[in-house]
Amino acid sequence: MPPLRFGTAGVRAPLGDGPGRMNAGTVELVATAVARHLREQEPPGSTVVVGGDARHGSAQFVDVAAAVLAAAGFVVVVPGAPVPTPVVAAAVRSRDAAAGLMVTASHNPPTDNGIKVFGRGGAQIVPPTDAHIEAHLVAAARAGIGPGPDGSPAPPAASGSDDDETAPRGATGVGRGRGVVRVDPTLVDDYVDAVVARIPTPARPPRVALTPVHGVGGEICVRVLAGIGVHDVTMVAEQAAPDPDFPTVDSPNPERAQTTARLLELAARIGADVAVALDPDADRCAVGVAGPDGRWRMLDGDQTGAVLADHLLREPPAAGPGGDTGGAGVPVVASTIVSSRLPSLLVPARGGRHVETLTGFKWLVRAGRPLRYAYEEAIGHCVLPEVVADKDGISAAAAWCAMVGSGGPAVGERLEALEAEFGAHLRRNGTLPLSGGADPAVVLERAASVLGGAEELDGTAGIRLDAPGARAVIRPSGTEPLLKTYVEAWTPPAPTDSDRAEARLRLTRLAEAVAGAVAGG
């Protein structure tokens, strides 16, 4: 396995020995690269927040990263216990920190772990910061910093770091500093208070079925919901406690039907009004609803995003401490190039400005000001950008519960009303594997020529094809040898059965054409 590379937001890899896996040595290497970058950009003694979830290795990796940063002269603040990713992102902003490191692999398999890096303000880093850190990572590895044969930190080199200093054990070639590691459990309390202060109390608090999918978000989500007056919350018992093996699911990703099966069973059994699934680090949120026949189903990210956008644009933003509401002006709602086209119709109709960005919350939260809401189709939602400048499953769950309990239309009625006003939007997202060794760029180029009329995406790898009443986006996965496809077809407003049938036919034909073009490439 090749050495770890610093990607768009950090690193993520299987646990194990060697330079291409997550272990104490590679964590030391990554933390060294971040420390060197920060020393070039930030004043001495700046604060850095370091936290981690409950995955295998997370506690050790937090200790290693904190020690490296403290040795570099930073004041390192750690929560002292496993926390959700939004707690770290929020703490970077509330503590005016220079950066934040979150040890997590999100919804990856239990064999993985990783490190996500936030910049000042609590948003994920963007270019050229990632490239600068990657350059430091390469230089530090060449200087001998990193994992030994068993995954432990390698013995320090006598000289040759880019600081031209001896690197004693723990200093990792960034120079001796006067930093310190401070345990601050109030990071969680501050996050809970900030969210509760900005989410309205529902007039009719809903009954909630909740699963954190063996992750770290359950207890804190319950606290937040209680803070807005939602006390009737039942967790899926066998998934309530953190467990890094995720024993009851094939995958801890709430987008998978098997992952949320127990949640929907619980919701039906207790007569819930809301079903909520968080991913293991609680930065993503999936919601379920009951149909007219009483059967429960999970909504996809685009359905949830459309309903939340509609609701949030109709409701004035709640003022937090000091009266802040996130700014004045035309509210911005952001979605990505692979999300549904529905927000481009809905948002202007509600008096907002819609912005379409590249994939990833590092771009979504920078879409414009005042940002009212941002979402991605992969069940990521940013409902309180002034608190967490990233996706946050817990505050999204609270906002959804507040909406359901507001006394307004039921979720099903909201979805029907959107279809009546803007048409039904049918989607088929999938993955297409690449044959061994195939170059994604070459496959995309050939697929574009086969499809005819496809255009390259601006600013990122991929192609887009617009057809009458339908469109498709194809882009390479950043972590696997496959292409991701996003195909959508739509109807006129107030669609008839015939309109829906025609849209389904367009969807199927375009999806099949995309698959055939990729296979032929």
VENVENWO-V178001 format. One record per residue. N is the residue number from 0. SS is DSSP state (alpha for helix, beta for strand, coil for the rest). D_LAST is the distance of its C-alpha to the last C-alpha in Angstrom with 2 decimals. Layout:
n/ss/d_last
N/SS/D_LAST
N/SS/D_LAST
//
This chain:
n/ss/d_last
0/coil/27.21
1/coil/27.11
2/coil/29.83
3/coil/29.57
4/coil/28.20
5/coil/29.62
6/coil/26.99
7/coil/27.19
8/coil/30.29
9/beta/31.31
10/beta/30.29
11/beta/29.34
12/beta/29.05
13/beta/30.52
14/beta/34.25
15/coil/35.48
16/coil/36.80
17/coil/35.25
18/coil/33.77
19/coil/30.41
20/coil/32.10
21/beta/34.46
22/coil/38.06
23/alpha/41.24
24/alpha/40.40
25/alpha/37.02
26/alpha/38.63
27/alpha/41.38
28/alpha/38.89
29/alpha/37.09
30/alpha/40.49
31/alpha/41.72
32/alpha/38.87
33/alpha/39.55
34/alpha/43.28
35/alpha/42.96
36/alpha/40.90
37/alpha/43.47
38/alpha/46.34
39/alpha/45.00
40/alpha/44.58
41/coil/47.23
42/coil/51.03
43/coil/52.60
44/coil/53.36
45/coil/50.60
46/beta/49.64
47/beta/46.43
48/beta/45.74
49/beta/44.22
50/beta/43.55
51/beta/41.60
52/coil/40.88
53/coil/42.00
54/coil/39.09
55/coil/39.81
56/coil/40.85
57/alpha/41.05
58/alpha/44.83
59/alpha/44.85
60/alpha/42.02
61/alpha/43.94
62/alpha/47.01
63/alpha/45.23
64/alpha/43.59
65/alpha/46.89
66/alpha/48.86
67/alpha/46.63
68/alpha/46.85
69/alpha/50.58
70/alpha/51.13
71/coil/49.48
72/coil/52.13
73/coil/50.48
74/beta/52.11
75/beta/49.78
76/beta/50.14
77/beta/48.95
78/coil/49.52
79/coil/50.95
80/coil/48.97
81/coil/45.42
82/coil/44.30
83/coil/41.38
84/alpha/39.09
85/alpha/40.59
86/alpha/43.99
87/alpha/42.88
88/alpha/41.11
89/alpha/44.27
90/alpha/46.55
91/alpha/44.89
92/alpha/45.93
93/alpha/49.28
94/coil/50.38
95/coil/49.21
96/coil/47.29
97/coil/45.31
98/beta/42.44
99/beta/41.59
100/beta/39.81
101/beta/38.77
102/beta/38.08
103/coil/35.65
104/coil/32.25
105/coil/32.47
106/coil/30.91
107/coil/29.19
108/coil/30.38
109/coil/33.97
110/coil/32.94
111/beta/31.74
112/beta/33.62
113/beta/33.13
114/beta/34.83
115/beta/34.22
116/beta/35.98
117/beta/37.70
118/beta/39.28
119/coil/42.60
120/coil/42.85
121/coil/40.79
122/coil/37.29
123/beta/34.33
124/coil/34.03
125/coil/31.74
126/coil/30.88
127/coil/32.60
128/alpha/34.53
129/alpha/31.71
130/alpha/31.15
131/alpha/34.91
132/alpha/35.15
133/alpha/32.27
134/alpha/34.17
135/alpha/37.32
136/alpha/35.57
137/alpha/34.46
138/alpha/37.96
139/alpha/39.68
140/alpha/37.69
141/alpha/38.64
142/coil/42.21
143/coil/42.23
144/coil/41.90
145/coil/39.79
146/beta/39.74
147/coil/41.85
148/coil/40.93
149/coil/41.88
150/coil/40.15
151/coil/43.42
152/beta/43.86
153/coil/44.27
154/coil/47.74
155/coil/48.09
156/coil/47.92
157/coil/51.28
158/coil/49.94
159/coil/47.02
160/coil/45.57
161/coil/44.69
162/coil/47.93
163/coil/49.78
164/coil/51.67
165/coil/52.35
166/coil/50.30
167/coil/52.61
168/coil/51.26
169/coil/50.01
170/coil/49.87
171/coil/46.47
172/coil/47.02
173/coil/47.37
174/coil/51.11
175/coil/53.96
176/coil/54.28
177/coil/56.62
178/coil/54.14
179/beta/54.76
180/beta/52.97
181/beta/54.39
182/beta/53.85
183/coil/53.82
184/coil/53.39
185/alpha/54.10
186/alpha/50.48
187/alpha/49.81
188/alpha/52.92
189/alpha/52.06
190/alpha/48.59
191/alpha/50.08
192/alpha/52.81
193/alpha/50.48
194/alpha/48.26
195/alpha/51.27
196/alpha/52.95
197/alpha/50.15
198/coil/49.24
199/coil/51.77
200/coil/53.75
201/coil/52.85
202/coil/55.76
203/coil/54.87
204/coil/53.30
205/coil/50.69
206/coil/50.55
207/beta/47.50
208/beta/45.56
209/beta/43.75
210/beta/41.62
211/coil/40.67
212/coil/38.51
213/coil/40.59
214/coil/40.16
215/coil/42.66
216/coil/42.73
217/alpha/45.01
218/alpha/48.45
219/alpha/47.71
220/alpha/46.13
221/alpha/49.28
222/alpha/51.39
223/alpha/49.62
224/alpha/49.87
225/alpha/53.53
226/alpha/54.05
227/coil/53.11
228/coil/55.24
229/coil/52.71
230/coil/54.50
231/coil/53.45
232/beta/50.38
233/beta/49.54
234/beta/46.96
235/coil/45.14
236/alpha/47.64
237/alpha/45.49
238/alpha/42.91
239/coil/45.46
240/coil/46.18
241/coil/43.74
242/coil/42.30
243/coil/39.58
244/coil/38.53
245/coil/37.69
246/coil/39.24
247/coil/38.92
248/coil/35.20
249/coil/31.96
250/coil/30.59
251/coil/32.77
252/coil/30.31
253/coil/32.17
254/coil/29.00
255/coil/28.96
256/alpha/31.22
257/alpha/32.87
258/alpha/33.83
259/alpha/35.84
260/alpha/37.28
261/alpha/40.61
262/alpha/40.86
263/alpha/40.61
264/alpha/43.11
265/alpha/45.48
266/alpha/45.14
267/alpha/46.09
268/alpha/48.92
269/alpha/50.60
270/coil/50.05
271/coil/48.10
272/coil/47.33
273/beta/44.38
274/beta/41.93
275/beta/40.39
276/beta/37.98
277/beta/37.54
278/coil/35.04
279/coil/36.77
280/coil/37.40
281/coil/38.17
282/coil/36.09
283/coil/34.17
284/beta/35.76
285/beta/34.83
286/beta/37.40
287/beta/38.30
288/beta/40.38
289/beta/42.39
290/coil/41.86
291/coil/44.78
292/coil/44.89
293/coil/45.29
294/coil/41.94
295/beta/40.25
296/beta/36.60
297/beta/34.69
298/coil/33.43
299/coil/30.04
300/alpha/29.97
301/alpha/29.55
302/alpha/32.47
303/alpha/34.63
304/alpha/33.73
305/alpha/34.70
306/alpha/37.98
307/alpha/38.90
308/alpha/38.14
309/alpha/40.30
310/alpha/43.05
311/alpha/43.15
312/alpha/43.29
313/alpha/46.20
314/coil/48.04
315/coil/49.63
316/coil/48.47
317/coil/51.02
318/coil/52.93
319/coil/52.89
320/alpha/55.67
321/alpha/57.15
322/alpha/55.91
323/coil/52.39
324/coil/49.90
325/coil/46.95
326/coil/48.03
327/coil/49.08
328/coil/47.12
329/coil/44.36
330/coil/42.49
331/beta/38.83
332/beta/36.32
333/beta/32.89
334/beta/29.59
335/beta/26.04
336/coil/23.00
337/coil/21.56
338/coil/24.91
339/coil/26.27
340/coil/27.43
341/alpha/30.82
342/alpha/32.48
343/alpha/31.98
344/alpha/34.29
345/alpha/36.56
346/alpha/37.49
347/alpha/38.90
348/alpha/40.77
349/coil/42.51
350/coil/43.51
351/coil/40.90
352/beta/38.23
353/beta/34.63
354/beta/32.36
355/beta/28.61
356/beta/27.49
357/coil/24.61
358/coil/24.13
359/coil/27.01
360/alpha/30.75
361/alpha/31.40
362/alpha/30.28
363/alpha/31.61
364/coil/35.15
365/coil/35.16
366/coil/34.26
367/coil/37.81
368/coil/41.41
369/coil/43.03
370/beta/40.14
371/beta/41.13
372/beta/38.10
373/beta/34.49
374/beta/31.98
375/beta/28.39
376/coil/26.77
377/coil/26.87
378/coil/30.67
379/beta/31.80
380/beta/34.82
381/beta/37.14
382/coil/40.31
383/coil/42.79
384/coil/41.22
385/coil/44.71
386/coil/45.02
387/coil/41.54
388/coil/39.07
389/coil/36.18
390/coil/35.14
391/coil/38.11
392/alpha/38.16
393/alpha/41.94
394/alpha/42.90
395/alpha/40.26
396/alpha/41.89
397/alpha/45.27
398/alpha/44.23
399/alpha/42.84
400/alpha/46.10
401/alpha/48.14
402/alpha/46.32
403/alpha/46.77
404/coil/50.41
405/coil/51.11
406/coil/52.48
407/coil/49.81
408/coil/47.55
409/coil/45.84
410/alpha/42.17
411/alpha/41.26
412/alpha/43.36
413/alpha/41.70
414/alpha/38.25
415/alpha/39.66
416/alpha/41.31
417/alpha/38.12
418/alpha/36.42
419/alpha/39.49
420/alpha/39.44
421/alpha/35.77
422/coil/33.98
423/coil/32.04
424/beta/28.73
425/beta/26.43
426/beta/23.57
427/beta/20.87
428/beta/19.48
429/beta/17.25
430/beta/14.98
431/beta/11.62
432/beta/11.68
433/coil/9.42
434/coil/9.96
435/coil/12.88
436/coil/12.86
437/coil/9.33
438/coil/10.04
439/alpha/9.52
440/alpha/10.25
441/alpha/7.65
442/alpha/4.82
443/alpha/7.35
444/alpha/8.05
445/alpha/5.16
446/alpha/5.61
447/alpha/9.17
448/alpha/9.38
449/alpha/8.38
450/alpha/10.80
451/coil/13.39
452/coil/16.06
453/coil/14.23
454/beta/16.11
455/beta/15.92
456/coil/18.28
457/coil/21.56
458/coil/22.54
459/coil/19.67
460/coil/15.97
461/coil/13.96
462/beta/13.60
463/beta/15.91
464/beta/16.09
465/beta/19.64
466/beta/20.58
467/coil/24.15
468/coil/25.41
469/beta/22.18
470/beta/19.70
471/beta/16.70
472/beta/15.91
473/beta/12.92
474/beta/13.84
475/beta/13.58
476/coil/16.49
477/coil/19.18
478/coil/20.29
479/coil/17.69
480/coil/14.27
481/beta/12.65
482/beta/11.73
483/beta/14.64
484/beta/14.66
485/beta/17.86
486/beta/18.47
487/beta/21.96
488/beta/24.07
489/beta/27.76
490/coil/30.94
491/coil/34.00
492/coil/36.86
493/coil/39.01
494/coil/36.37
495/coil/37.59
496/alpha/36.23
497/alpha/34.65
498/alpha/32.98
499/alpha/31.50
500/alpha/30.28
501/alpha/28.55
502/alpha/26.90
503/alpha/25.70
504/alpha/24.22
505/alpha/22.39
506/alpha/21.16
507/alpha/19.89
508/alpha/18.20
509/alpha/16.39
510/alpha/15.44
511/alpha/14.11
512/alpha/12.16
513/alpha/10.59
514/alpha/9.89
515/alpha/8.49
516/alpha/6.14
517/alpha/4.99
518/alpha/5.37
519/alpha/3.79
520/coil/0.00
//
